[in-house]
Amino acid sequence: MTLKACKKEEKMDREFQKKFKFEGSINVLTQMMVDPAATEKRGGAKNLPLRRGEILDVIQFTNQEQILCRNSQRRYGYVPRAVMLPL
């Protein structure tokens, strides 16, 4: 990984922590897959855009309805638990 890419990731992580008021280090708890039968959704203010079959890193189980996740482009957001499947 180049120095430029590393700094870009650090900046994205800081922005995530500020936007979601997340304190502490960012640890991946597990990985889950978006249900292939789910409808694809565009992201919103704090929601992550969903693509069928996409593998997401779970950062935090926030409540009964949502999970805080990160996708392969290092974008963060909430995802409904109803469309997530364990790997």
DRENPARO-592477 format. One record per residue (C-alpha): x, y, z. Coordinates in steps of 0.25 Angstrom, whole numbers, padded with zeros to 4 digits, always signed. Each point is the difference from the previous one (the first is absolute). Example, Ala and Ser with C-alpha at 12.3 -4.5 7.8 and 13.67 -1.06 7.14 Angstrom:
2
+0049-0018+0031 +0006+0014-0002 
//
This chain:
87
+0000+0000+0000 +0006+0014-0004 +0001+0011+0010 -0011+0008-0008 -0010-0011+0001 +0003-0002+0015 -0002+0015+0003 -0013-0001-0008 -0005-0012+0008 +0003+0007+0013 -0007+0013-0005 -0012-0008-0003 +0000-0007+0013 +0001+0013+0008 -0012+0005-0009 -0008-0012+0004 +0003+0002+0015 -0004+0014-0001 -0013-0002-0008 -0005-0012+0008 +0006+0004+0014 +0008-0012+0001 +0010-0001+0010 +0012-0009+0001 +0007-0009-0010 -0008-0005-0012 +0000-0015+0001 -0007-0010-0009 -0009-0009+0008 -0004-0009-0011 -0004-0001-0015 -0014-0001-0005 -0006-0001-0014 -0011+0008-0006 -0012-0009-0003 +0001-0003-0015 -0016+0000+0000 +0000+0014+0006 -0003+0013-0008 +0012+0009-0003 -0001+0013+0007 +0007+0013-0002 +0007+0006+0012 -0005+0011+0008 +0006+0010+0010 +0005-0011+0009 -0005-0012-0007 +0010-0009-0008 -0004-0003-0015 -0004-0015-0001 +0004-0009-0011 -0005-0015-0001 +0010-0010+0005 +0010+0011+0005 +0009-0004+0012 +0000+0011+0011 +0009+0001+0012 -0008+0002+0013 +0005+0011+0008 -0011+0000+0011 -0014-0006+0003 -0007+0013+0003 -0014-0005+0003 -0011-0010-0004 -0002+0007-0014 +0013+0004-0005 +0015-0004+0000 +0012+0010-0003 +0008-0005-0011 +0011+0003-0010 +0001-0004-0014 +0011-0004-0009 +0002+0015-0004 +0002+0003+0015 -0013+0008+0000 -0008-0001+0013 -0015+0000+0003 -0012-0007+0006 -0006-0012-0006 -0013-0007+0004 +0002-0013+0007 -0012-0006-0008 +0009-0001-0012 +0013-0005+0006 +0004-0015+0000 +0011-0006+0008 +0012-0006-0008 
//
